[in-house]
Amino acid sequence: MKKSGMDFLNDSLLYGMKPGLQNMETMCRYFNHPEKSFQVIHVVGTNGKGSSAYYLAQILKAHEKKAGLFSSPHLVSLQERIRVNQEAISKADLESTLLEVQKAAIDEKISP
């Protein structure tokens, strides 16, 4: 029986995945290095990361720039963590993306 994308994610969280940079490099290669196709502002630190990232996304949107925002943890729904131009990812898009990642993990033999 094929797992849903959410089942795959929950299993990965429950059972863990092998840590390390190699798995991330493998996945980036599998998806033809999407990280090279856009600019990134990475907000780090102890306090205020969520607010700072949110304000930056708002500023970019005000200047008609497309802005993606990933934050954690979520308050109500996992969808809150992934936003493009302040719009949360839809359930359908989240599910299809998780299924793509699941397929890549299987194809590349990366398992929980």
N, C-alpha and C positions, 0 to 999 in steps of 0.2 A: 504494500500500500504506500502510495506517494505521500510524503509529509507536506503539510502546508508550510509556507514560508515562516509563519509565526511559530509553528512547532519546531522547525529547524533552529530558529533563533533561541527559543526557550531551551531546547536541548543543549545548544552551545553554551548558554549561560549556566545551565544546571551542571553539565558535565565538564565544561571548560574546553578550551582548545589549546594546543601546544603553543606556548608563548614564544615570541622571538620575531625578529625582523624578516626572516626568510619567508614565512607564510604571507606576510604583507607584500613583500617583493613579488612572490609568485602570483598573488591575486592581481596586483597592478599590471604585471606582464600579461596575464590572461585577458584582462580588459583593455589591453593596448594603452596602458599608462594614461588613464583619464586625468590624473593629477597634474599632468603637464599641459593641460588644455585651458587652465584658468589661473588667475592670480589668487593668492590666499593671504588673509590677515589672520594670524593665529594669536588668539588672546590667551595669555597664561598668567598665573600669579595666584596669590592666596585669596584675596577678596575682590569682589566686584566684577568678576569675569562675565557673568551673565548679563549684567546691566551694560557693561562696556560693549560687549558683542552686539547686544540688541540696539544700542545707540548707533554703532557703526553701520549696522544693517539699515537702520532708518535713514541715516545720512546718505548712504549709497542709493537707496531707493528714491530719495528726494532729488538726487542728481541723475535720475533715470538710468542707473546702473543696476544690472541684475545682481542680487545678493542672496547667496545661500547661507543658511545659519544652522549649525548643528550644536545643540546644547544638551546637557544632562545635569541632573536627572529630570525626568518629566514629572508633572504633578498629577495628571489624570490619565493621559493616553500617550503611548509611545510615539504617536504621530507628532506630538508637540516638539519632539527633539529635532525634527528635520523640517526646515522651512525654506521656501524660496520666495523672495519678495514679501515676507511676512505671512505667507500662506502655508499652513501646515500641509505636509504630504497627505495625499488621500489614502484611504485604506487600500484601494485597488493598486495604487502606485507602490505603496510600501510592500504589499504582498508580492507583486511581480518582481520588485527589486530583490526581495529576500529569496525568491525562487531562483533568480539569476545567480545570486551569490551561492546558494545551495548547489546549483549545477556546477559552478566553477570549483567549489570545494570538493565535490565528488570527482570531477574530471581531473583535478590536480592532486587527488588523494590527500586532501587536508580534512581531517575528521576530528570531531570532539573526542 
